Amino acid sequence: VLFYAIYFCAYQVSSSITTEKTSKIMETLVTSTSPRTIVLGKTVGIGIVGLLQMIVIAGTALISAKAFLEPEMIEAVLDMSSITPYLGVITIVYFVLGYFTYALLYALTGSTVSKPEDIQSANTPVAIISVLGFYLSYFTMINPTSELNVFASLFPVSSPFCMPFRIMMGLASGTDVAISIGILIVTILVIAKVAIKIYSNAILNYGTKLSFKDIINMYKDK
């Protein structure tokens, strides 16, 4: 669910920023509000829309299952015995933090292009990172006691996918969860700082797509 939320919702943050640059709406926005407000506002706003969509889809599925399927059939397909309130809360926390991590990365890449046709290529590195994070957690779940699975539960790219599973299996202590969430929050703050800085310096750039070297120079620029 998180992977699809990143692909369909977080991606829209990048698309929205680039579209506003193309339509020159951005020139009006930057005169009335700060770049920080624009970046965080887009990230939170689109995230809320995506979360509500997920809730509607899940709610519809549950209501339909209760109305049209026998309880025995539901239990055979979905085992809810290991789902606890603690696991539910932690899963939501990782869902939100994981979304913000990737949405801010997409905000960063969206700031570096000025034409909609360049969005796909600019977002490719973030898409690759999300796929690597997902499959790192997915394949290490085969051996959840391995050191690689422990690493995946702490590494901010893969921890939103991996840690809820470790908690469900009873393999993660409270300290492990706290460290993992702490690393994820620090990562979000760093990405947000970089994304806002790049956005501030590149948002009025209507030339070609910025290279990685250009992005580094913009971040260093006062």
Secondary structure, DSSP 8 states (H G I E B T S, - for coil): -HHHHIIIIIHHHHHHHHHHHHTTHHHHHHHHS-HHHHHHHHHHHHHHHHHHHHHHHHHHHHHHHHHHS-HHHHHHH---TT--HHHHHHHHHHHHHHHHHHHHHHHHHHHT-SSGGGHHHHHHHHHHHHHHHHHHHHHHTTSTTSHHHHHHHHSTTTHHHHHHHHHHTT---HHHHHHHHHHHHHHHHHHHHHHHHHHHHHTT--SS---HHHHHHHHH--
